[in-house]
Amino acid sequence: MEIDAKRLLKILPHRYPFLLVDRVLEVEPGKRIVVRKNVTHNEPYFPGHFPGNPIMPGVLQLELMAQAACVMYLLLPEFEGWEPRFGGLEKVRFRRPVVPGDVLEVTVESIKTRGNLGWASATITVEGKVVSEGEMSFALVKPEEGEGV
């Protein structure tokens, strides 16, 4: 199943400039997802990271992994409309810099779930080469009535 940018906005609560997933290429809800992020010269972080040598911050690569994982779980009927909360990171490695023009492909696989808690492994590649990887945990929470997003 492929998901375009318009439908993605109905699944994730994130918005510009923090929505990092551009397109979902494949998904098995609750099990596996593959997403794409096109890294462009006009990303809002490049002027400061680093002037003259733009590199995508590692923390944003981790956020991209987390957003992909959350889409994978938010597509399950029991979590429709819920919101993601980061839990933790483990075994994170950065293998090479991500620069303007790179097309990131993120593959996330569920390790385990327990209720509204999830653990997943993620790998980001550019042209088939690993640029970063790690494992994460998170919670999905039901928004409280009257609480803003």
DOMARPA-275553 format. One record per residue: x, y negated, z of N, C-alpha, C, O, CB in turn; residue number from 1; residue in three letters. Coordinates in pm, 1 decimal. Glycine has a CB too. Example, Ala and Ser with C-alpha at 12.3 -4.5 7.8 and 13.67 -1.06 7.14 Angstrom:
% DOMARPA-275553
<<1319.0,569.0,780.0>,<1230.0,450.0,780.0>,<1320.0,330.0,780.0>,<1423.6,331.9,846.5>,<1130.8,447.3,904.6>,1,'ALA'> <<1285.0,225.0,708.0>,<1367.0,106.0,714.0>,<1290.0,-3.0,787.0>,<1340.9,-113.8,803.9>,<1408.4,59.8,572.5>,2,'SER'> 
***
This chain:
% DOMARPA-275553
<<84.6,117.4,0.0>,<0.0,0.0,0.0>,<89.5,-124.2,0.0>,<182.3,-133.9,80.4>,<-96.5,0.4,122.5>,1,'MET'> <<62.1,-218.1,-89.1>,<135.9,-343.7,-95.9>,<46.0,-454.2,-41.9>,<-75.3,-451.8,-62.3>,<182.6,-374.9,-242.2>,2,'GLU'> <<105.8,-551.0,27.0>,<30.2,-662.5,84.9>,<93.9,-792.4,38.4>,<214.3,-812.6,54.6>,<26.8,-654.5,241.5>,3,'ILE'> <<12.0,-881.5,-20.0>,<64.8,-1008.3,-69.1>,<68.0,-1112.7,42.8>,<20.7,-1088.1,153.7>,<-19.4,-1059.2,-187.2>,4,'ASP'> <<124.4,-1229.0,11.7>,<143.9,-1335.0,110.6>,<12.0,-1384.1,169.7>,<6.0,-1415.0,288.7>,<218.2,-1451.5,47.8>,5,'ALA'> <<-92.2,-1391.8,90.3>,<-220.8,-1442.0,137.8>,<-279.6,-1349.9,245.8>,<-327.5,-1397.3,348.8>,<-319.2,-1455.6,20.3>,6,'LYS'> <<-275.6,-1219.8,221.8>,<-329.8,-1124.4,320.8>,<-240.5,-1119.1,443.9>,<-288.6,-1097.8,555.2>,<-343.5,-982.7,259.2>,7,'ARG'> <<-111.0,-1138.3,424.1>,<-16.2,-1137.1,535.1>,<-52.4,-1243.8,638.2>,<-36.1,-1222.2,758.3>,<127.0,-1159.1,483.8>,8,'LEU'> <<-101.4,-1358.9,591.7>,<-140.0,-1466.8,682.0>,<-258.8,-1428.4,770.3>,<-279.5,-1488.4,875.8>,<-173.5,-1591.4,602.2>,9,'LEU'> <<-336.0,-1329.7,728.1>,<-449.1,-1283.1,808.7>,<-404.9,-1180.8,913.5>,<-478.9,-1151.5,1007.5>,<-556.9,-1222.2,718.3>,10,'LYS'> <<-284.0,-1126.8,896.7>,<-234.5,-1022.1,986.5>,<-143.4,-1080.4,1094.6>,<-161.3,-1052.5,1213.2>,<-159.2,-914.7,906.7>,11,'ILE'> <<-45.4,-1161.6,1052.8>,<51.4,-1219.5,1147.1>,<8.5,-1359.3,1192.1>,<-45.9,-1435.5,1112.1>,<191.2,-1225.7,1082.9>,12,'LEU'> <<32.0,-1394.1,1318.5>,<-0.4,-1529.0,1364.7>,<104.7,-1633.8,1325.3>,<78.9,-1753.5,1337.9>,<-16.5,-1528.1,1514.7>,13,'PRO'> <<221.1,-1591.7,1278.6>,<328.9,-1684.2,1245.8>,<294.8,-1769.7,1123.2>,<221.6,-1726.3,1034.3>,<458.4,-1606.9,1221.4>,14,'HIS'> <<348.9,-1891.7,1120.1>,<330.4,-1983.4,1008.1>,<463.8,-2052.4,978.4>,<558.2,-2045.0,1057.0>,<218.7,-2088.5,1039.3>,15,'ARG'> <<469.1,-2120.0,862.2>,<589.2,-2193.2,822.3>,<628.4,-2288.8,934.1>,<540.5,-2352.9,991.8>,<566.3,-2270.4,689.0>,16,'TYR'> <<753.4,-2300.8,966.3>,<869.3,-2238.0,902.1>,<911.2,-2106.0,966.8>,<1021.6,-2057.3,942.5>,<985.5,-2332.9,904.5>,17,'PRO'> <<823.6,-2048.2,1049.0>,<865.3,-1928.7,1122.3>,<814.8,-1797.5,1065.0>,<858.4,-1691.1,1108.9>,<820.4,-1939.4,1262.1>,18,'PHE'> <<724.4,-1802.0,968.7>,<682.2,-1679.0,902.3>,<793.8,-1637.6,807.4>,<823.1,-1708.8,711.3>,<546.0,-1698.2,825.7>,19,'LEU'> <<855.6,-1524.2,833.0>,<973.1,-1482.1,756.1>,<943.4,-1373.0,654.0>,<1017.2,-1360.4,556.2>,<1079.7,-1433.9,849.7>,20,'LEU'> <<839.6,-1294.7,672.8>,<805.4,-1188.0,578.6>,<737.2,-1250.4,457.2>,<636.9,-1320.4,471.7>,<713.1,-1080.5,645.6>,21,'VAL'> <<790.8,-1225.7,337.4>,<729.2,-1276.9,214.6>,<628.1,-1180.3,155.7>,<524.3,-1222.9,105.2>,<835.7,-1307.1,111.9>,22,'ASP'> <<656.9,-1050.2,161.3>,<569.0,-951.3,98.7>,<592.0,-814.9,162.1>,<704.2,-778.9,197.5>,<593.1,-944.7,-54.2>,23,'ARG'> <<484.2,-741.0,175.4>,<492.7,-602.3,219.9>,<493.2,-515.3,95.1>,<400.4,-520.4,14.3>,<373.8,-564.2,316.6>,24,'VAL'> <<598.7,-435.3,80.0>,<612.8,-349.7,-38.1>,<548.5,-213.3,-18.9>,<486.3,-159.5,-110.5>,<759.2,-332.1,-72.3>,25,'LEU'> <<563.8,-157.2,101.7>,<507.1,-26.0,134.9>,<470.3,-27.2,282.0>,<537.0,-92.0,362.7>,<607.5,90.6,102.6>,26,'GLU'> <<365.5,43.4,316.7>,<332.5,55.7,458.4>,<249.9,180.8,483.9>,<157.5,213.9,409.6>,<257.0,-68.1,506.9>,27,'VAL'> <<286.7,248.9,591.8>,<205.4,354.2,652.7>,<178.0,301.4,793.2>,<262.9,315.6,881.2>,<279.1,499.4,653.1>,28,'GLU'> <<60.7,240.4,816.6>,<34.3,177.0,945.4>,<73.3,266.1,1063.9>,<37.9,383.8,1071.6>,<-112.3,140.4,955.1>,29,'PRO'> <<148.1,203.7,1155.7>,<191.1,273.5,1275.8>,<309.7,366.1,1258.0>,<358.1,422.7,1356.1>,<79.3,350.6,1328.6>,30,'GLY'> <<358.6,383.7,1133.9>,<467.7,478.1,1109.5>,<589.6,417.0,1040.1>,<702.6,434.8,1085.7>,<416.9,591.6,1027.4>,31,'LYS'> <<566.4,344.4,928.8>,<678.3,295.7,846.9>,<631.8,176.7,764.3>,<516.0,169.8,722.8>,<733.6,408.4,754.2>,32,'ARG'> <<724.7,81.6,740.5>,<694.7,-34.0,656.4>,<821.9,-78.7,585.2>,<932.0,-64.5,638.3>,<634.8,-150.3,740.6>,33,'ILE'> <<805.9,-132.5,464.9>,<915.2,-193.3,389.6>,<866.9,-331.2,346.1>,<763.3,-343.7,280.8>,<958.4,-104.4,265.3>,34,'VAL'> <<942.8,-435.1,382.9>,<904.8,-571.8,347.1>,<1019.7,-641.2,274.5>,<1133.6,-594.6,274.5>,<864.5,-651.9,472.8>,35,'VAL'> <<985.5,-754.9,212.2>,<1085.0,-834.5,139.5>,<1086.3,-976.6,193.2>,<982.7,-1033.4,227.4>,<1055.8,-834.7,-12.5>,36,'ARG'> <<1206.7,-1032.3,199.5>,<1228.0,-1173.9,231.9>,<1324.5,-1228.9,128.3>,<1436.8,-1180.1,115.8>,<1283.8,-1193.6,379.0>,37,'LYS'> <<1281.3,-1330.5,53.7>,<1367.4,-1398.2,-42.2>,<1434.1,-1515.2,28.6>,<1365.8,-1607.1,73.9>,<1287.0,-1446.3,-167.2>,38,'ASN'> <<1565.0,-1512.9,38.6>,<1639.6,-1618.0,107.4>,<1674.4,-1725.7,5.1>,<1746.1,-1699.7,-91.6>,<1769.0,-1561.0,176.3>,39,'VAL'> <<1622.6,-1847.7,27.3>,<1644.9,-1957.4,-67.9>,<1734.9,-2064.9,-7.8>,<1756.0,-2069.9,113.3>,<1510.9,-2019.3,-110.8>,40,'THR'> <<1787.2,-2150.3,-94.9>,<1873.9,-2259.9,-50.6>,<1802.2,-2358.6,40.6>,<1865.9,-2424.3,122.9>,<1929.1,-2333.4,-170.4>,41,'HIS'> <<1671.0,-2369.5,27.0>,<1599.6,-2469.1,107.2>,<1538.6,-2413.3,235.3>,<1440.9,-2468.7,285.6>,<1491.6,-2531.1,24.9>,42,'ASN'> <<1594.0,-2305.3,288.8>,<1550.4,-2257.1,420.8>,<1582.2,-2367.7,521.8>,<1687.2,-2431.2,511.7>,<1621.9,-2119.9,460.2>,43,'GLU'> <<1493.5,-2391.9,618.8>,<1512.1,-2505.7,709.2>,<1635.3,-2498.0,799.3>,<1676.7,-2600.7,853.2>,<1392.2,-2519.4,794.5>,44,'PRO'> <<1694.9,-2381.3,817.5>,<1809.8,-2366.5,907.0>,<1943.5,-2386.6,836.9>,<2044.2,-2408.4,904.4>,<1807.2,-2230.5,970.6>,45,'TYR'> <<1948.3,-2380.2,703.7>,<2076.5,-2387.0,633.7>,<2152.3,-2518.9,648.8>,<2275.1,-2514.9,656.2>,<2054.1,-2361.7,490.1>,46,'PHE'> <<2087.4,-2635.4,653.9>,<2166.0,-2758.3,669.7>,<2254.2,-2759.5,795.7>,<2358.5,-2825.0,798.0>,<2072.8,-2877.0,673.2>,47,'PRO'> <<2212.5,-2687.8,899.0>,<2290.8,-2686.3,1022.0>,<2363.6,-2555.8,1048.4>,<2439.0,-2546.6,1145.3>,<2202.6,-2715.8,1136.5>,48,'GLY'> <<2343.2,-2454.6,965.0>,<2402.8,-2321.9,992.4>,<2456.8,-2261.2,864.5>,<2386.8,-2175.7,810.2>,<2298.9,-2226.2,1056.5>,49,'HIS'> <<2563.0,-2291.9,814.3>,<2658.6,-2392.9,853.3>,<2678.1,-2488.3,735.8>,<2678.1,-2442.9,621.4>,<2793.2,-2328.8,897.2>,50,'PHE'> <<2694.8,-2619.2,759.2>,<2712.6,-2713.3,648.0>,<2828.3,-2669.7,556.7>,<2940.8,-2648.5,602.0>,<2738.4,-2855.8,702.1>,51,'PRO'> <<2797.8,-2657.1,428.9>,<2899.7,-2615.4,332.0>,<2919.8,-2465.6,321.9>,<2984.5,-2418.7,228.2>,<3028.8,-2678.1,366.5>,52,'GLY'> <<2866.1,-2389.3,415.9>,<2879.1,-2243.6,415.4>,<2752.2,-2183.1,475.6>,<2756.4,-2126.8,585.0>,<3006.4,-2197.8,494.7>,53,'ASN'> <<2638.7,-2194.4,404.3>,<2511.5,-2151.6,462.9>,<2504.0,-2000.6,486.7>,<2527.7,-1920.3,396.5>,<2397.7,-2193.8,373.5>,54,'PRO'> <<2470.2,-1964.9,610.6>,<2455.2,-1824.8,651.6>,<2327.3,-1814.1,733.1>,<2303.9,-1894.9,823.0>,<2579.9,-1774.4,734.3>,55,'ILE'> <<2244.2,-1714.7,702.3>,<2121.1,-1693.0,779.0>,<2157.2,-1647.2,919.7>,<2230.4,-1549.5,935.8>,<2029.1,-1588.4,709.1>,56,'MET'> <<2106.3,-1716.9,1022.8>,<2136.8,-1676.8,1160.0>,<2091.9,-1533.2,1189.1>,<1985.4,-1489.7,1145.3>,<2070.4,-1772.7,1258.3>,57,'PRO'> <<2174.8,-1461.8,1263.0>,<2143.0,-1324.6,1300.6>,<2013.7,-1314.7,1378.7>,<1938.8,-1218.4,1361.8>,<2255.1,-1265.9,1381.3>,58,'GLY'> <<1986.2,-1411.4,1463.2>,<1864.4,-1407.4,1543.7>,<1741.1,-1412.5,1453.1>,<1638.0,-1354.6,1487.4>,<1862.2,-1524.6,1644.8>,59,'VAL'> <<1749.5,-1480.5,1338.2>,<1636.2,-1482.7,1246.0>,<1623.3,-1351.1,1169.8>,<1513.1,-1313.2,1130.1>,<1650.5,-1598.4,1147.7>,60,'LEU'> <<1734.1,-1281.7,1149.2>,<1726.3,-1147.8,1091.2>,<1652.4,-1054.6,1187.8>,<1571.7,-971.5,1146.1>,<1868.7,-1092.8,1059.5>,61,'GLN'> <<1681.0,-1069.8,1316.0>,<1611.5,-989.0,1417.0>,<1463.2,-1023.5,1421.6>,<1379.0,-934.8,1435.7>,<1674.8,-1009.8,1555.6>,62,'LEU'> <<1431.4,-1150.7,1410.0>,<1291.3,-1193.3,1407.7>,<1219.7,-1135.8,1285.5>,<1104.2,-1094.4,1294.9>,<1281.6,-1347.4,1407.8>,63,'GLU'> <<1287.5,-1133.2,1172.0>,<1230.6,-1073.3,1050.8>,<1200.1,-925.6,1073.0>,<1093.5,-877.2,1034.9>,<1327.0,-1090.2,931.8>,64,'LEU'> <<1294.1,-854.3,1134.8>,<1270.2,-713.1,1167.6>,<1146.8,-698.3,1257.1>,<1062.5,-611.4,1234.8>,<1394.1,-652.1,1237.3>,65,'MET'> <<1138.1,-784.3,1358.3>,<1027.1,-776.8,1453.5>,<893.9,-807.9,1386.3>,<794.1,-741.0,1413.2>,<1050.4,-873.1,1569.7>,66,'ALA'> <<891.2,-908.8,1299.1>,<767.6,-941.5,1228.9>,<722.4,-823.9,1142.1>,<603.7,-791.5,1137.4>,<786.5,-1067.5,1142.6>,67,'GLN'> <<817.8,-760.5,1073.6>,<784.1,-643.9,990.5>,<725.0,-532.8,1077.3>,<623.4,-473.1,1041.8>,<909.6,-592.2,914.7>,68,'ALA'> <<788.9,-505.5,1190.8>,<739.2,-400.7,1280.7>,<598.6,-432.7,1329.3>,<513.4,-344.2,1337.1>,<833.4,-383.5,1400.7>,69,'ALA'> <<574.6,-557.8,1361.5>,<443.0,-595.6,1411.3>,<336.0,-579.8,1304.6>,<224.7,-537.6,1336.1>,<444.9,-738.6,1461.6>,70,'CYS'> <<366.1,-612.2,1179.4>,<268.8,-590.0,1072.3>,<232.9,-442.2,1066.4>,<116.1,-406.0,1052.0>,<324.5,-638.3,935.6>,71,'VAL'> <<334.8,-357.0,1077.9>,<313.6,-212.5,1072.0>,<210.6,-167.0,1176.1>,<128.4,-79.7,1148.4>,<446.5,-138.7,1093.4>,72,'MET'> <<215.5,-226.3,1295.6>,<122.7,-188.6,1401.9>,<-7.6,-268.1,1398.6>,<-113.0,-214.7,1432.9>,<188.9,-206.6,1535.6>,73,'TYR'> <<-1.7,-395.6,1357.6>,<-123.3,-477.4,1353.8>,<-221.1,-431.5,1245.7>,<-337.4,-471.9,1246.1>,<-87.0,-623.0,1330.9>,74,'LEU'> <<-174.6,-347.5,1153.5>,<-263.3,-291.1,1051.1>,<-346.9,-175.2,1104.7>,<-441.8,-132.0,1039.3>,<-181.7,-244.2,931.5>,75,'LEU'> <<-312.5,-124.8,1222.9>,<-394.4,-19.9,1284.5>,<-524.4,-82.7,1334.2>,<-521.4,-189.0,1396.1>,<-317.7,50.7,1402.0>,76,'LEU'> <<-638.7,-18.5,1308.1>,<-768.3,-77.7,1346.4>,<-776.5,-119.2,1493.7>,<-838.5,-220.8,1525.4>,<-879.0,20.5,1317.1>,77,'PRO'> <<-715.9,-43.2,1582.7>,<-725.6,-75.3,1725.8>,<-649.2,-201.8,1765.7>,<-670.7,-255.5,1874.4>,<-674.3,40.9,1807.0>,78,'GLU'> <<-559.9,-249.8,1678.1>,<-482.3,-369.9,1709.8>,<-514.7,-488.2,1618.8>,<-443.5,-588.6,1621.6>,<-335.3,-339.0,1700.8>,79,'PHE'> <<-619.2,-478.6,1539.4>,<-656.8,-588.4,1450.7>,<-686.8,-714.2,1532.2>,<-766.6,-710.7,1625.8>,<-779.0,-549.4,1364.6>,80,'GLU'> <<-622.2,-824.9,1496.0>,<-643.2,-951.9,1565.1>,<-559.1,-970.4,1690.4>,<-565.0,-1076.4,1752.8>,<-785.8,-964.8,1601.2>,81,'GLY'> <<-481.6,-870.9,1728.2>,<-395.8,-882.2,1846.1>,<-270.1,-961.6,1810.7>,<-246.7,-991.6,1693.6>,<-358.1,-741.7,1900.9>,82,'TRP'> <<-190.2,-995.3,1910.2>,<-68.1,-1073.4,1889.0>,<54.0,-996.7,1938.9>,<46.6,-924.6,2038.4>,<-78.0,-1209.9,1960.2>,83,'GLU'> <<167.2,-1012.8,1868.5>,<290.7,-943.5,1908.3>,<369.4,-1022.1,2012.7>,<366.3,-1145.1,2015.6>,<378.8,-918.4,1786.1>,84,'PRO'> <<440.0,-948.2,2098.3>,<532.7,-1005.8,2196.7>,<659.3,-920.9,2196.0>,<654.0,-799.5,2215.6>,<468.3,-1011.5,2341.3>,85,'ARG'> <<773.9,-986.4,2173.0>,<902.1,-917.7,2172.6>,<929.3,-859.5,2310.2>,<900.2,-923.5,2411.2>,<1015.4,-1013.1,2130.7>,86,'PHE'> <<985.0,-738.1,2315.7>,<1020.0,-674.8,2442.2>,<1169.7,-669.3,2464.3>,<1218.8,-710.9,2569.2>,<963.0,-536.0,2448.0>,87,'GLY'> <<1243.2,-618.0,2365.7>,<1387.8,-606.1,2381.3>,<1454.1,-557.1,2254.4>,<1388.2,-516.2,2158.8>,<1420.9,-512.9,2495.4>,88,'GLY'> <<1585.6,-562.3,2256.1>,<1668.2,-520.6,2142.4>,<1779.0,-429.0,2190.3>,<1832.6,-446.8,2299.7>,<1727.6,-642.8,2069.1>,89,'LEU'> <<1813.0,-331.2,2108.2>,<1922.9,-239.6,2138.8>,<1994.4,-202.9,2009.7>,<1937.0,-210.3,1901.0>,<1871.2,-111.9,2211.4>,90,'GLU'> <<2120.0,-163.5,2023.0>,<2198.6,-109.7,1911.3>,<2200.3,-202.3,1790.5>,<2200.2,-155.3,1676.8>,<2144.2,25.1,1870.2>,91,'LYS'> <<2201.8,-334.1,1813.7>,<2201.2,-431.5,1704.9>,<2340.9,-445.6,1646.8>,<2439.2,-457.0,1720.0>,<2149.2,-567.9,1753.9>,92,'VAL'> <<2348.3,-444.8,1513.8>,<2474.9,-463.0,1443.5>,<2452.1,-552.7,1323.0>,<2352.8,-538.8,1251.6>,<2535.1,-326.7,1400.2>,93,'ARG'> <<2545.6,-645.1,1301.2>,<2545.3,-730.0,1182.6>,<2664.4,-688.1,1098.0>,<2778.7,-693.7,1143.5>,<2551.5,-883.4,1219.9>,94,'PHE'> <<2637.7,-646.2,975.0>,<2741.7,-587.1,889.6>,<2802.5,-684.8,789.6>,<2920.9,-674.6,757.4>,<2684.8,-470.3,815.0>,95,'ARG'> <<2722.0,-780.1,739.8>,<2772.0,-879.1,644.9>,<2681.6,-1000.7,648.6>,<2566.3,-990.1,690.5>,<2780.0,-820.6,501.4>,96,'ARG'> <<2731.4,-1116.9,605.5>,<2648.8,-1238.3,608.7>,<2534.9,-1233.2,507.1>,<2545.9,-1170.2,402.0>,<2735.2,-1360.9,582.3>,97,'PRO'> <<2425.7,-1300.7,541.0>,<2313.0,-1319.8,450.8>,<2319.1,-1464.7,403.8>,<2323.8,-1557.3,484.8>,<2174.8,-1286.4,520.7>,98,'VAL'> <<2319.0,-1483.1,271.5>,<2338.0,-1615.9,212.8>,<2224.3,-1647.9,114.9>,<2151.0,-1558.5,72.8>,<2475.0,-1624.3,140.9>,99,'VAL'> <<2210.4,-1777.0,78.8>,<2106.6,-1813.3,-18.4>,<2119.1,-1729.1,-145.3>,<2228.8,-1703.7,-195.0>,<2115.3,-1963.2,-53.2>,100,'PRO'> <<2003.0,-1686.7,-196.3>,<1998.9,-1602.5,-315.0>,<1983.1,-1455.0,-283.1>,<1945.7,-1376.9,-370.5>,<2122.8,-1622.6,-395.5>,101,'GLY'> <<2010.8,-1415.1,-159.3>,<1993.4,-1275.1,-120.0>,<1844.7,-1240.5,-113.0>,<1762.6,-1321.9,-70.6>,<2061.6,-1247.6,16.4>,102,'ASP'> <<1812.1,-1120.3,-154.7>,<1677.5,-1066.6,-140.0>,<1688.4,-956.3,-35.4>,<1749.8,-852.3,-58.8>,<1618.3,-1012.8,-278.1>,103,'VAL'> <<1627.6,-981.2,80.1>,<1636.3,-886.7,191.2>,<1524.0,-784.2,181.7>,<1408.0,-818.7,159.5>,<1630.4,-960.8,326.5>,104,'LEU'> <<1560.3,-659.6,198.7>,<1460.5,-552.7,208.1>,<1472.7,-494.1,348.0>,<1578.5,-445.0,387.3>,<1481.2,-441.7,96.2>,105,'GLU'> <<1364.7,-499.8,421.1>,<1361.9,-453.5,559.7>,<1280.8,-325.5,567.5>,<1165.5,-321.3,524.7>,<1302.8,-561.7,654.1>,106,'VAL'> <<1341.7,-221.1,622.3>,<1272.0,-95.4,644.3>,<1262.1,-73.2,794.9>,<1362.8,-74.0,865.8>,<1345.3,23.8,573.6>,107,'THR'> <<1140.2,-53.5,842.4>,<1115.7,-30.9,985.0>,<1044.6,103.1,999.9>,<951.0,134.4,926.4>,<1030.8,-147.4,1048.2>,108,'VAL'> <<1091.4,181.2,1096.9>,<1027.6,309.5,1126.9>,<996.0,315.9,1275.8>,<1078.0,279.3,1360.0>,<1118.7,428.7,1084.8>,109,'GLU'> <<877.2,362.4,1306.1>,<835.6,376.1,1445.2>,<917.4,485.9,1512.5>,<935.5,593.9,1456.2>,<684.1,407.1,1454.6>,110,'SER'> <<965.9,458.2,1631.5>,<1034.1,559.5,1712.7>,<931.0,627.4,1803.2>,<923.2,750.0,1810.1>,<1150.0,495.7,1797.6>,111,'ILE'> <<851.2,543.6,1873.4>,<744.2,596.4,1957.9>,<650.4,483.0,1995.9>,<685.3,365.4,1985.6>,<801.7,665.2,2085.0>,112,'LYS'> <<532.2,519.7,2039.4>,<435.9,423.7,2091.1>,<373.8,481.1,2218.3>,<364.4,602.3,2237.7>,<326.4,390.8,1984.8>,113,'THR'> <<332.8,389.7,2302.1>,<260.0,428.4,2423.1>,<158.4,317.4,2450.1>,<194.7,208.8,2495.2>,<357.9,450.3,2547.2>,114,'ARG'> <<32.7,345.2,2422.6>,<-70.2,242.4,2436.9>,<-42.2,127.0,2342.1>,<-32.4,145.6,2220.8>,<-77.4,192.0,2582.1>,115,'GLY'> <<-29.5,6.5,2399.1>,<-1.9,-112.3,2317.9>,<147.4,-145.1,2309.1>,<183.8,-253.0,2262.3>,<-76.4,-231.2,2374.7>,116,'ASN'> <<233.7,-53.7,2353.3>,<378.8,-73.8,2347.9>,<437.0,7.3,2232.7>,<393.1,118.8,2204.7>,<445.8,-33.5,2482.4>,117,'LEU'> <<536.8,-51.3,2166.6>,<599.1,18.3,2054.9>,<749.9,3.8,2056.1>,<804.3,-94.8,2105.9>,<544.0,-32.9,1924.3>,118,'GLY'> <<816.7,104.0,2000.1>,<960.5,104.0,1982.8>,<987.0,141.0,1837.0>,<926.1,234.0,1784.1>,<1031.8,203.4,2082.7>,119,'TRP'> <<1078.4,67.5,1772.2>,<1102.2,90.8,1630.3>,<1248.8,66.5,1596.6>,<1319.0,-6.9,1666.1>,<1011.7,0.5,1544.7>,120,'ALA'> <<1292.9,129.4,1488.9>,<1426.9,102.7,1435.4>,<1409.5,27.7,1304.5>,<1313.6,51.1,1230.9>,<1509.5,235.6,1414.5>,121,'SER'> <<1503.0,-63.1,1275.7>,<1493.1,-145.2,1155.2>,<1629.0,-160.3,1089.3>,<1732.1,-165.5,1156.3>,<1434.8,-282.8,1188.2>,122,'ALA'> <<1627.4,-167.2,957.1>,<1748.4,-188.5,878.4>,<1717.5,-291.3,770.8>,<1615.8,-281.7,702.2>,<1800.0,-55.0,815.6>,123,'THR'> <<1805.8,-389.9,756.2>,<1794.7,-487.6,647.7>,<1905.4,-458.2,548.0>,<2021.9,-442.8,585.0>,<1803.7,-635.4,701.1>,124,'ILE'> <<1867.2,-450.8,420.4>,<1965.2,-429.3,313.6>,<1954.0,-539.9,209.3>,<1849.3,-602.7,193.3>,<1944.9,-290.8,247.5>,125,'THR'> <<2064.8,-561.9,139.0>,<2070.0,-647.9,21.5>,<2135.1,-564.6,-87.5>,<2248.9,-520.0,-72.7>,<2149.3,-783.1,48.8>,126,'VAL'> <<2063.5,-543.7,-196.3>,<2112.3,-461.3,-307.4>,<2163.6,-325.9,-258.6>,<2266.5,-276.7,-305.0>,<2223.4,-534.8,-383.0>,127,'GLU'> <<2090.2,-266.7,-164.3>,<2122.5,-133.6,-114.9>,<2230.9,-128.5,-8.7>,<2260.8,-20.4,42.0>,<2163.0,-49.6,-227.3>,128,'GLY'> <<2291.4,-242.4,26.9>,<2396.5,-245.6,130.0>,<2339.3,-299.4,260.7>,<2270.2,-401.2,262.0>,<2517.0,-332.9,84.0>,129,'LYS'> <<2368.8,-229.8,370.6>,<2317.9,-269.9,501.7>,<2383.8,-400.9,545.0>,<2506.2,-414.1,544.0>,<2343.4,-158.7,607.1>,130,'VAL'> <<2298.5,-498.3,583.4>,<2350.1,-624.2,637.0>,<2328.3,-634.5,787.2>,<2407.3,-697.8,857.2>,<2284.2,-742.0,567.1>,131,'VAL'> <<2220.5,-571.9,837.7>,<2196.9,-569.7,982.2>,<2101.9,-455.8,1015.5>,<2027.3,-406.8,930.8>,<2139.5,-705.4,1031.9>,132,'SER'> <<2107.2,-415.2,1142.7>,<2022.7,-304.8,1187.5>,<2009.1,-311.0,1338.4>,<2089.3,-374.3,1407.1>,<2080.9,-167.9,1143.1>,133,'GLU'> <<1906.5,-244.5,1388.8>,<1887.3,-240.7,1532.7>,<1757.8,-171.8,1570.0>,<1678.9,-132.1,1484.3>,<1889.4,-380.2,1589.3>,134,'GLY'> <<1737.9,-158.7,1700.4>,<1614.9,-102.5,1755.3>,<1549.7,-208.8,1841.2>,<1618.0,-291.0,1902.3>,<1642.5,27.6,1837.4>,135,'GLU'> <<1417.3,-207.2,1846.1>,<1345.6,-308.7,1922.4>,<1226.7,-247.9,1994.5>,<1178.0,-140.3,1959.9>,<1299.4,-422.1,1831.1>,136,'MET'> <<1182.3,-320.0,2095.0>,<1058.5,-283.2,2163.5>,<971.0,-407.5,2168.9>,<1020.4,-520.2,2165.7>,<1086.4,-226.1,2307.8>,137,'SER'> <<841.5,-385.6,2177.3>,<748.1,-496.9,2179.0>,<614.6,-450.8,2234.3>,<587.6,-331.5,2248.1>,<731.0,-556.3,2038.3>,138,'PHE'> <<532.2,-549.7,2265.3>,<395.6,-523.9,2310.7>,<300.3,-595.8,2217.1>,<332.3,-701.8,2163.4>,<374.4,-570.1,2458.6>,139,'ALA'> <<184.8,-538.0,2198.2>,<76.6,-604.3,2126.9>,<-27.4,-640.7,2232.1>,<-69.7,-556.3,2311.1>,<15.5,-512.8,2012.2>,140,'LEU'> <<-68.2,-768.2,2232.1>,<-161.2,-815.3,2334.4>,<-285.7,-874.0,2270.1>,<-280.9,-934.0,2162.7>,<-94.0,-919.4,2425.0>,141,'VAL'> <<-396.7,-854.8,2339.1>,<-523.1,-909.4,2292.6>,<-528.6,-1056.5,2336.0>,<-512.5,-1087.2,2454.2>,<-645.6,-827.5,2349.3>,142,'LYS'> <<-551.0,-1146.5,2240.7>,<-557.5,-1288.3,2279.4>,<-672.1,-1313.8,2376.6>,<-781.6,-1259.8,2361.2>,<-573.8,-1377.3,2155.1>,143,'PRO'> <<-645.2,-1396.0,2475.8>,<-749.0,-1430.6,2573.4>,<-846.1,-1528.4,2508.9>,<-805.1,-1613.3,2429.8>,<-686.9,-1491.6,2703.3>,144,'GLU'> <<-971.1,-1517.4,2541.1>,<-1069.4,-1610.4,2487.4>,<-1035.9,-1750.5,2531.4>,<-1005.7,-1775.5,2648.1>,<-1211.0,-1572.6,2531.5>,145,'GLU'> <<-1041.9,-1844.2,2433.6>,<-1013.2,-1984.1,2463.1>,<-866.4,-2018.7,2462.3>,<-831.1,-2136.2,2471.4>,<-1069.7,-2019.5,2594.2>,146,'GLY'> <<-778.6,-1918.5,2451.7>,<-635.0,-1943.8,2450.8>,<-591.1,-1972.2,2307.4>,<-633.1,-1902.4,2215.1>,<-556.2,-1823.0,2510.4>,147,'GLU'> <<-507.8,-2073.1,2287.9>,<-458.0,-2107.9,2154.6>,<-354.9,-2008.3,2107.8>,<-297.9,-1933.2,2186.9>,<-398.7,-2248.0,2154.0>,148,'GLY'> <<-331.6,-2008.8,1977.1>,<-231.6,-1918.2,1918.7>,<-94.7,-1979.2,1931.0>,<3.7,-1919.2,1888.0>,<-263.1,-1887.6,1771.0>,149,'VAL'> 
***
